[in-house]
Structures are given as structure tokens and as C-alpha cells.
């Protein structure tokens, strides 16, 4: 699976949009971009995923560049409860199952 | 749906003792994953199963670790004998498998070996 690069930490003001970048310049054509987050003392939580089109759900939006070498996770109106570590993962499925490898992620601090 | 259920939530044991962690995946999910998380090493994938069959156990640190999935609704991770360096939070996750599906994680088991 392709390697991803994320900033170590970011700050965001409560109520503002949080834009979390991720670089995945070696992504292959069949690899998806996934985002998870982990709030302190909880298990990771799936947020969103995409292949090449922008995606939106009730939690966030995912913007993938046309060349697919980078993406941005957008939390439109960040709250204090969005303070967490956010993981960007690129992986491809395979016929025998698949596995997700987590990196260090971005620690997002939402401040009042 | 009750989600992925792990037990116990906390376990404190003495070095050398056997430890068994349990996981009940979401009904209908055919892939199950065991992860370990520590401050130093982050989230590490230990082993994963697809349709109850172990697919990749390359992340299992030593022979002291073993995992089983006797049926689609239950899995165990066993450490025998346990050592202080095994202290960590152990997470179980399940997924429907196939491309494009995310994982659902349990709340984890915090293991402390003294």
C-alpha cells in the first residue's frame, strides 16, 4: 500500500472549518483513500473514504486532487469533540482480505 | 447493532500468567482484525481473519501470542506467558470485507502486566 504523509499536529478554532491535508504521491490506480479518527481512550472511528471523486457524508468531506496524489479531509464546523488524532490511509483491496496499516496521523486540537 | 464487543475492558495480571482477550464482531462482518496500541509504537496490526481463516499473522510479535476464530461471531487473542512489555491497549475491529468498506473498532482492552 502507498505511504502517506500528514502534519504531526494542527489547531483549529471551534466553529471554523478544519482542513486536514494528506500526501500520497505514490498512490496506485486501485488504491482508496480512507480517513479514520481516534478520540482519546477510544477505538479508531471510520470517517470517510474515496477513490477519485470528492465524497461527503454526515461527518466530513473528502477532497481528492485530480492526480490523486493528495487529499484533504474537511470538518466543516469543528467542535471541541472533534479533538482527536486523524489518520489518512491508502490501501488496495485484495482477494484474500485486506489490511489497514495506521501511521502516526495528525493530532487536531480544536480550541474554544 | 451493539457494535464490536470486546472483553474484558481492563485486565491486570502478573508476569507469566496466561491472558485471553475476547472479541465479538458485528454480525455479518466477515473480516476481523486484532490491533495493539502503545505510546511508543502506535497502532500495530497483529493478525487478521477473513471468513474465520487467518490470512496474515506477520504482525504477531512472538510465539507467546496466538489468535483463534472458531466461528463467525467470536475470536480470542491469547498471550502465554505474559510479560510487562505486553502492556498495551488491544483493539478488535471487523468489516464486511471487499473494497470500499471501513472498519468498526471495539472499545479495546487495556492490558497491564505487572
Interface residues (C-beta under 8 A of the other chain):
Chain A: X30 X32 X34 X36 X42 X43 X44 X45 X46 X47 X49 X51 X92 X93 X96 X97 X98 X99 X100 X101 X102 X103 X104
Chain B: X4 X31 X33 X35 X42 X43 X45 X48 X49 X50 X55 X56 X91 X93 X97 X98 X99 X100 X102 X103 X104 X105 X106 X107 X108
